[in-house]
Amino acid sequence: MVHPAEFISLLRSDLLLPGDTLNETAAFYVHIRNPKTARFARKQHCKIDDPCVLAYVAKVFGALAPNASLFAGGTSAYRRRWDHVLGRLGISVSMPSRGATPAVLRGSGATALYLESEDLSLIQWRGRWAQLKTVEHYIQEVAAQSLLAQMPPEDRAVVKLFADAAGPLLHSFLVDKSKQ
């Protein structure tokens, strides 16, 4: 539930992985250097405790130098890639058509966590929202409109194919082939 502008500029030093602190927790932290919500707190972080995401981030970014960028590009490069991938999946990427812009990530993350836990205070903390009302707004807005439900069946089938393949592909990437 990080704003796209907040994660595009991240450096390796903004990640606090378990190995960085010699602590084997099943979570890592991301320091948000220039939070959009800085008026509430100038120094902010987010916690990510998904084991698969932790393994991916540790493998891809763990050995980088502290000043290395995590994303080699700016907001326009990110947006071009976003538009291309979602366009190939048949998902609209324009605001007028109520498509999926990068801004949907924050609300979708809040909705996903809500569906897992229904714990609004946890969602508020993880999303770094000062007001519970904001959390409710994000969850109601995203839950009320599902892009998948509006897609033609053939496009929805392509999204399902990729969703079903994502886990096995990620697992294959994470498996250390030298230990087999």
TIVEX-169931 format. One record per residue: x, y, z of N, C-alpha, C in turn; residue number from 1; residue in three letters. Coordinates in nm, 3 decimals, padded with zeros to 5 digits. Each point is the difference from the previous one (the first is absolute). Last residue first. Layout:
BEGIN
       n_u       n_v       n_w      ca_u      ca_v      ca_w       c_u       c_v       c_w    nr   rest
         X         Y         Z         X         Y         Z         X         Y         Z   NUM    Ala
...
END
This chain:
BEGIN
       n_u       n_v       n_w      ca_u      ca_v      ca_w       c_u       c_v       c_w    nr   rest
    02.042   -02.834   -00.610   -00.084   -00.115   -00.040    00.085   -00.110   -00.058   180    Gln
    00.132    00.452    00.146   -00.017   -00.090    00.114   -00.082   -00.123   -00.035   179    Lys
    00.089    00.366   -00.305    00.130   -00.061    00.033   -00.012   -00.099    00.115   178    Ser
   -00.369    00.275   -00.157    00.024   -00.116   -00.086    00.131   -00.070    00.036   177    Lys
   -00.353    00.298    00.286    00.143    00.002   -00.030    00.034   -00.127   -00.076   176    Asp
   -00.483    00.269    00.026    00.071   -00.124    00.033    00.145    00.011   -00.046   175    Val
   -00.328    00.344   -00.094    00.060    00.006    00.133    00.080   -00.124    00.038   174    Leu
   -00.245    00.041   -00.416    00.104    00.103    00.004    00.074   -00.001    00.133   173    Phe
   -00.372   -00.283   -00.050    00.110   -00.047   -00.084    00.116    00.099    00.000   172    Ser
   -00.397    00.127    00.216    00.068   -00.106    00.075    00.120   -00.052   -00.078   171    His
   -00.277    00.304   -00.217    00.076    00.066    00.105    00.077   -00.102    00.082   170    Leu
   -00.293   -00.168   -00.323    00.112    00.069   -00.064    00.089    00.069    00.103   169    Leu
   -00.401   -00.212    00.151    00.102   -00.096   -00.043    00.121    00.067   -00.067   168    Pro
   -00.359    00.292    00.124    00.060   -00.068    00.115    00.107   -00.100   -00.040   167    Gly
   -00.253    00.223   -00.346    00.090    00.088    00.074    00.070   -00.070    00.116   166    Ala
   -00.350   -00.179   -00.307    00.140   -00.029   -00.029    00.096    00.080    00.088   165    Ala
   -00.476    00.062    00.022    00.028   -00.138    00.038    00.148   -00.035   -00.020   164    Asp
   -00.152    00.423   -00.141   -00.010   -00.008    00.145    00.035   -00.142    00.048   163    Ala
   -00.027    00.078   -00.465    00.119    00.061    00.058   -00.001   -00.008    00.152   162    Phe
   -00.381   -00.160   -00.222    00.115   -00.080   -00.041    00.128    00.055    00.062   161    Leu
   -00.394    00.250    00.053    00.002   -00.119    00.086    00.118   -00.089   -00.032   160    Lys
   -00.073    00.373   -00.275    00.043    00.044    00.132    00.009   -00.119    00.094   159    Val
   -00.178   -00.085   -00.422    00.144    00.028   -00.010    00.054    00.045    00.136   158    Val
   -00.462   -00.063   -00.035    00.070   -00.129   -00.007    00.151    00.018   -00.009   157    Ala
   -00.280    00.378   -00.023    00.002   -00.051    00.138    00.074   -00.134    00.005   156    Arg
   -00.082    00.186   -00.420    00.104    00.077    00.069    00.014   -00.048    00.145   155    Asp
   -00.346   -00.190   -00.255    00.129   -00.042   -00.055    00.117    00.076    00.065   154    Glu
   -00.458    00.109    00.120    00.045   -00.131    00.049    00.138   -00.043   -00.052   153    Pro
   -00.112    00.525    00.050   -00.054   -00.108   -00.082    00.058   -00.134    00.048   152    Pro
   -00.035    00.391    00.363    00.078   -00.040   -00.117   -00.073   -00.107   -00.082   151    Met
   -00.133    00.202    00.431   -00.042    00.076   -00.116    00.070   -00.043   -00.129   150    Gln
    00.099   -00.184    00.435   -00.141   -00.029   -00.026   -00.049    00.069   -00.127   149    Ala
    00.441    00.084    00.163   -00.014   -00.134   -00.056   -00.144   -00.032   -00.038   148    Leu
    00.113    00.403    00.226    00.034    00.003   -00.142   -00.020   -00.136   -00.064   147    Leu
   -00.265    00.197    00.425    00.103   -00.098   -00.034    00.024    00.005   -00.149   146    Ser
   -00.230    00.311    00.416    00.018   -00.015   -00.144    00.115   -00.095   -00.029   145    Gln
   -00.148    00.095    00.448   -00.125    00.022   -00.074    00.017   -00.018   -00.151   144    Ala
    00.363   -00.020    00.320   -00.083   -00.120    00.007   -00.125    00.014   -00.085   143    Ala
    00.295    00.370    00.043    00.059   -00.107   -00.081   -00.088   -00.124    00.001   142    Val
   -00.140    00.373    00.259    00.013    00.041   -00.140    00.052   -00.114   -00.086   141    Glu
   -00.033   -00.056    00.474   -00.132    00.006   -00.064    00.011    00.030   -00.148   140    Gln
    00.397    00.007    00.259   -00.055   -00.136   -00.008   -00.135    00.001   -00.072   139    Ile
    00.214    00.417    00.080    00.077   -00.082   -00.093   -00.063   -00.137   -00.018   138    Tyr
   -00.194    00.287    00.323   -00.019    00.051   -00.136    00.072   -00.088   -00.102   137    His
    00.068   -00.087    00.456   -00.133   -00.041   -00.042   -00.029    00.044   -00.143   136    Glu
    00.395    00.151    00.197    00.008   -00.144   -00.024   -00.134   -00.050   -00.053   135    Val
    00.016    00.441    00.144    00.072   -00.015   -00.127    00.011   -00.147   -00.037   134    Thr
   -00.183    00.114    00.419   -00.094    00.033   -00.107    00.066   -00.018   -00.138   133    Lys
    00.249   -00.030    00.403   -00.067   -00.126   -00.034   -00.097    00.022   -00.116   132    Leu
    00.440    00.311    00.078   -00.143   -00.010    00.030   -00.056   -00.135   -00.043   131    Gln
    00.462    00.113   -00.064   -00.027    00.061    00.130   -00.145   -00.021    00.043   130    Ala
    00.322   -00.320   -00.323   -00.109    00.096   -00.004   -00.026    00.053    00.140   129    Trp
    00.317   -00.352   -00.202    00.049    00.129    00.050   -00.105    00.109   -00.015   128    Arg
   -00.009   -00.493   -00.092   -00.017    00.097   -00.108    00.046    00.140    00.037   127    Gly
    00.016   -00.358    00.317    00.080   -00.041   -00.115   -00.009    00.101   -00.115   126    Arg
   -00.270    00.074    00.383    00.142    00.010    00.036    00.088   -00.033   -00.121   125    Trp
   -00.466   -00.052   -00.049    00.031    00.141    00.020    00.149    00.018    00.028   124    Gln
   -00.165   -00.436   -00.023    00.003    00.060   -00.133    00.038    00.148    00.010   123    Ile
   -00.068   -00.227    00.401    00.121   -00.050   -00.065    00.015    00.063   -00.139   122    Leu
   -00.393    00.091    00.232    00.112    00.072    00.063    00.133   -00.047   -00.058   121    Ser
   -00.404   -00.214   -00.142    00.014    00.136   -00.053    00.116    00.076    00.063   120    Leu
   -00.118   -00.524   -00.092    00.055    00.079    00.110    00.029    00.142   -00.050   119    Asp
   -00.151   -00.415   -00.241   -00.106    00.091    00.044    00.043    00.089    00.117   118    Glu
    00.250   -00.357   -00.283   -00.006    00.015    00.146   -00.122    00.075    00.054   117    Ser
    00.102   -00.124   -00.479    00.076   -00.097    00.080   -00.035    00.009    00.148   116    Glu
   -00.185    00.309   -00.309   -00.056   -00.132   -00.029    00.071   -00.109    00.079   115    Leu
    00.170    00.439    00.029   -00.132   -00.007    00.062   -00.062   -00.138   -00.020   114    Tyr
    00.399    00.098   -00.219    00.025   -00.022    00.143   -00.132   -00.008    00.076   113    Leu
   -00.028    00.101   -00.456    00.053   -00.136    00.017    00.025   -00.031    00.147   112    Ala
   -00.131    00.439   -00.114   -00.111   -00.094   -00.016    00.048   -00.144    00.020   111    Thr
    00.321    00.342    00.003   -00.086    00.013    00.117   -00.115   -00.100   -00.007   110    Ala
    00.280    00.028   -00.372    00.072   -00.058    00.113   -00.083    00.005    00.126   109    Gly
   -00.168    00.213   -00.377   -00.007   -00.144   -00.018    00.073   -00.072    00.112   108    Ser
    00.021    00.470   -00.016   -00.132   -00.046    00.038   -00.016   -00.150   -00.014   107    Gly
    00.409    00.182   -00.143   -00.019    00.032    00.141   -00.136   -00.051    00.049   106    Arg
    00.115   -00.036   -00.464    00.077   -00.090    00.085   -00.028    00.022    00.148   105    Leu
   -00.170    00.262   -00.380   -00.087   -00.105    00.055    00.075   -00.092    00.096   104    Val
    00.208    00.361   -00.258   -00.064    00.044    00.124   -00.091   -00.108    00.061   103    Ala
    00.223   -00.037   -00.434    00.080   -00.038    00.116   -00.063    00.041    00.134   102    Pro
   -00.349   -00.081   -00.377    00.120    00.084    00.000    00.085   -00.045    00.119   101    Thr
   -00.431   -00.215   -00.274    00.097   -00.021    00.107    00.122    00.088   -00.023   100    Ala
   -00.511    00.131   -00.179    00.098   -00.108   -00.011    00.095   -00.003    00.118    99    Gly
   -00.402    00.278   -00.167    00.006   -00.062    00.133    00.093   -00.121   -00.001    98    Arg
   -00.065    00.321   -00.357   -00.071   -00.127   -00.014   -00.002   -00.079    00.131    97    Ser
    00.222    00.426   -00.021   -00.137    00.021   -00.049   -00.081   -00.130   -00.014    96    Pro
    00.470   -00.017    00.131   -00.093    00.044    00.104   -00.142    00.021   -00.053    95    Met
    00.355   -00.357   -00.216   -00.032    00.142    00.000   -00.102    00.034    00.107    94    Ser
    00.190   -00.438   -00.154    00.092    00.073    00.087   -00.029    00.150    00.005    93    Val
   -00.238   -00.532   -00.113    00.008    00.142   -00.033    00.092    00.069    00.101    92    Ser
    00.035   -00.521   -00.140   -00.050    00.086    00.107    00.021    00.146   -00.041    91    Ile
    00.143   -00.423   -00.223   -00.135    00.045   -00.035   -00.062    00.089    00.105    90    Gly
    00.455   -00.198   -00.032   -00.098   -00.082    00.072   -00.144    00.041   -00.030    89    Leu
    00.366    00.240   -00.181    00.011   -00.137   -00.053   -00.099   -00.094    00.068    88    Arg
    00.034    00.442    00.163   -00.059    00.001   -00.133    00.003   -00.139   -00.063    87    Gly
    00.223    00.069    00.407   -00.145   -00.008    00.019   -00.074    00.002   -00.133    86    Leu
    00.471    00.045   -00.015   -00.037   -00.129    00.059   -00.152   -00.011    00.014    85    Val
    00.172    00.414   -00.159    00.027   -00.109   -00.094   -00.048   -00.134    00.056    84    His
   -00.024    00.389    00.272   -00.098    00.006   -00.110    00.019   -00.118   -00.096    83    Asp
    00.319    00.048    00.346   -00.132   -00.031    00.056   -00.104   -00.009   -00.113    82    Trp
    00.425    00.152   -00.114    00.001   -00.144    00.025   -00.135   -00.046    00.054    81    Arg
    00.061    00.461   -00.062    00.002   -00.068   -00.131   -00.005   -00.152    00.018    80    Arg
    00.040    00.264    00.389   -00.135    00.008   -00.058   -00.007   -00.067   -00.137    79    Arg
    00.420    00.037    00.217   -00.089   -00.090    00.075   -00.138   -00.005   -00.065    78    Tyr
    00.304    00.309   -00.170    00.041   -00.137   -00.037   -00.089   -00.102    00.071    77    Ala
   -00.061    00.450    00.117   -00.050   -00.025   -00.137    00.040   -00.140   -00.047    76    Ser
    00.150    00.151    00.427   -00.143   -00.026   -00.002   -00.053   -00.027   -00.141    75    Thr
    00.513   -00.100    00.051   -00.085    00.094    00.072   -00.147   -00.037   -00.013    74    Gly
    00.470   -00.321    00.002   -00.086    00.082   -00.084   -00.082    00.093    00.086    73    Gly
    00.226   -00.438    00.142    00.084    00.077   -00.091   -00.088    00.077   -00.098    72    Ala
   -00.058   -00.197    00.520   -00.066    00.007   -00.130    00.082    00.090   -00.090    71    Phe
    00.158   -00.083    00.427   -00.073   -00.126   -00.016   -00.072   -00.005   -00.135    70    Leu
    00.474    00.268    00.134   -00.144    00.015   -00.019   -00.065   -00.137   -00.017    69    Ser
    00.465    00.108    00.281   -00.056   -00.049   -00.127   -00.151    00.018   -00.004    68    Ala
    00.328    00.091    00.369   -00.047    00.113   -00.081   -00.059   -00.043   -00.134    67    Asn
    00.185   -00.324    00.322   -00.102    00.083    00.066   -00.057    00.112   -00.086    66    Pro
    00.174   -00.448   -00.238    00.066    00.105    00.081   -00.108    00.089    00.061    65    Ala
   -00.137   -00.508   -00.119    00.032    00.129   -00.063    00.073    00.093    00.097    64    Leu
   -00.189   -00.458    00.076    00.144    00.019   -00.015    00.039    00.133   -00.064    63    Ala
   -00.472   -00.134    00.080    00.078   -00.016    00.122    00.147    00.032   -00.012    62    Gly
   -00.385   -00.014   -00.338    00.059    00.126    00.045    00.098   -00.014    00.116    61    Phe
   -00.228   -00.380   -00.223    00.023    00.098   -00.107    00.079    00.122    00.048    60    Val
   -00.123   -00.354    00.309    00.081   -00.055   -00.110    00.036    00.106   -00.103    59    Lys
   -00.284    00.117    00.364    00.133   -00.034    00.050    00.090   -00.051   -00.112    58    Ala
   -00.451    00.086   -00.101    00.072    00.125    00.025    00.141   -00.028    00.049    57    Val
   -00.288   -00.372   -00.059    00.029    00.066   -00.127    00.086    00.124    00.021    56    Tyr
   -00.160   -00.226    00.382    00.100   -00.081   -00.069    00.042    00.065   -00.132    55    Ala
   -00.352    00.206    00.238    00.127    00.011    00.074    00.110   -00.077   -00.072    54    Leu
   -00.434   -00.049   -00.163    00.052    00.133   -00.034    00.135    00.022    00.070    53    Val
   -00.229   -00.390    00.109    00.044   -00.007   -00.140    00.061    00.133   -00.044    52    Cys
   -00.196   -00.036    00.437    00.125   -00.076   -00.013    00.054   -00.005   -00.143    51    Pro
   -00.284    00.396    00.236   -00.030   -00.110   -00.090    00.130   -00.077   -00.025    50    Asp
   -00.064    00.414    00.266    00.022   -00.129    00.063   -00.043   -00.119   -00.086    49    Asp
    00.140    00.565    00.038   -00.048   -00.099   -00.095    00.033   -00.137    00.057    48    Ile
   -00.047    00.557    00.160    00.043   -00.136    00.031   -00.062   -00.094   -00.103    47    Lys
    00.145    00.557    00.011   -00.106   -00.100   -00.013    00.062   -00.137    00.025    46    Cys
    00.099    00.559    00.140    00.045   -00.129   -00.053   -00.123   -00.086   -00.026    45    His
    00.171    00.560    00.111   -00.098   -00.108   -00.008    00.067   -00.126   -00.054    44    Gln
    00.063    00.550    00.181    00.073   -00.126   -00.017   -00.100   -00.113    00.005    43    Lys
   -00.176    00.428    00.038    00.106    00.021   -00.100    00.079   -00.127   -00.027    42    Arg
   -00.525    00.072    00.144    00.126   -00.048    00.058    00.107    00.012   -00.108    41    Ala
   -00.424    00.203   -00.066   -00.035   -00.077    00.119    00.124   -00.049    00.073    40    Phe
    00.030    00.237   -00.409   -00.058    00.095    00.096   -00.041   -00.073    00.129    39    Arg
    00.173   -00.228   -00.393    00.099    00.052    00.095   -00.059    00.097    00.101    38    Ala
   -00.163   -00.318   -00.381   -00.074    00.039    00.121    00.094    00.057    00.106    37    Thr
    00.171   -00.161   -00.406   -00.105    00.091   -00.045   -00.078    00.055    00.119    36    Lys
    00.518   -00.161    00.048   -00.138   -00.048    00.000   -00.098    00.106   -00.046    35    Pro
    00.522   -00.108   -00.038   -00.081    00.118   -00.027   -00.147   -00.038   -00.004    34    Asn
    00.320   -00.333    00.132    00.076    00.124    00.016   -00.083    00.126   -00.017    33    Arg
   -00.091   -00.514    00.171   -00.059    00.090   -00.100    00.066    00.137    00.021    32    Ile
    00.144   -00.534    00.116    00.002    00.139    00.046   -00.053    00.087   -00.113    31    His
   -00.087   -00.532    00.117    00.037    00.095   -00.106   -00.010    00.139    00.059    30    Val
    00.056   -00.549    00.188   -00.053    00.135    00.013    00.053    00.087   -00.113    29    Tyr
   -00.109   -00.566    00.116    00.100    00.103   -00.024   -00.070    00.136    00.000    28    Phe
   -00.072   -00.557    00.192   -00.049    00.128   -00.051    00.119    00.089   -00.034    27    Ala
   -00.016   -00.424    00.259   -00.064   -00.030   -00.128   -00.061    00.127   -00.059    26    Ala
    00.452   -00.064    00.335   -00.145    00.019   -00.001   -00.054   -00.030   -00.139    25    Thr
    00.469   -00.035    00.220   -00.068   -00.086   -00.097   -00.152    00.011    00.010    24    Glu
    00.464    00.314    00.094   -00.124   -00.043    00.063   -00.076   -00.081   -00.104    23    Asn
    00.407    00.275   -00.045    00.030   -00.132    00.055   -00.119   -00.056    00.077    22    Leu
    00.011    00.402   -00.274    00.002    00.018    00.146    00.035   -00.130    00.073    21    Thr
   -00.032    00.024   -00.476    00.068    00.126    00.031    00.017    00.020    00.150    20    Asp
   -00.249   -00.370   -00.193    00.145   -00.018    00.001    00.078    00.126    00.034    19    Gly
   -00.480    00.015   -00.055    00.040   -00.073    00.121    00.152   -00.019    00.010    18    Pro
   -00.155    00.424   -00.274   -00.027   -00.143   -00.012    00.045   -00.072    00.127    17    Leu
   -00.121    00.504   -00.178    00.058   -00.060    00.119   -00.043   -00.146    00.000    16    Leu
    00.038    00.437   -00.378   -00.051   -00.131    00.040    00.072   -00.046    00.126    15    Leu
    00.116    00.402   -00.228   -00.136    00.019    00.051   -00.064   -00.132    00.044    14    Asp
    00.432    00.035   -00.215    00.009    00.041    00.141   -00.137    00.027    00.061    13    Ser
    00.048   -00.099   -00.464    00.021   -00.121    00.081    00.005    00.036    00.149    12    Arg
   -00.283    00.333   -00.287    00.138   -00.048   -00.008    00.012   -00.126    00.084    11    Leu
   -00.443    00.279   -00.253    00.066   -00.070    00.110    00.143   -00.040   -00.034    10    Leu
   -00.372    00.237   -00.261    00.129    00.062    00.033    00.077   -00.071    00.111     9    Ser
   -00.438   -00.140   -00.155    00.082    00.011   -00.121    00.140    00.053    00.033     8    Ile
   -00.364   -00.040    00.325    00.085   -00.117   -00.020    00.088    00.008   -00.123     7    Phe
   -00.303    00.358    00.131    00.086   -00.031    00.114    00.091   -00.119   -00.027     6    Glu
   -00.334    00.147   -00.310    00.111    00.096    00.002    00.096   -00.027    00.117     5    Ala
   -00.402   -00.262   -00.038    00.099   -00.029   -00.104    00.119    00.095    00.002     4    Pro
   -00.258   -00.103    00.454   -00.027    00.080   -00.119    00.106   -00.033   -00.106     3    His
   -00.140   -00.365    00.363    00.092    00.112   -00.016   -00.041    00.075   -00.126     2    Val
   -00.153   -00.430    00.229   -00.083    00.119    00.000    00.088    00.125    00.000     1    Met
END
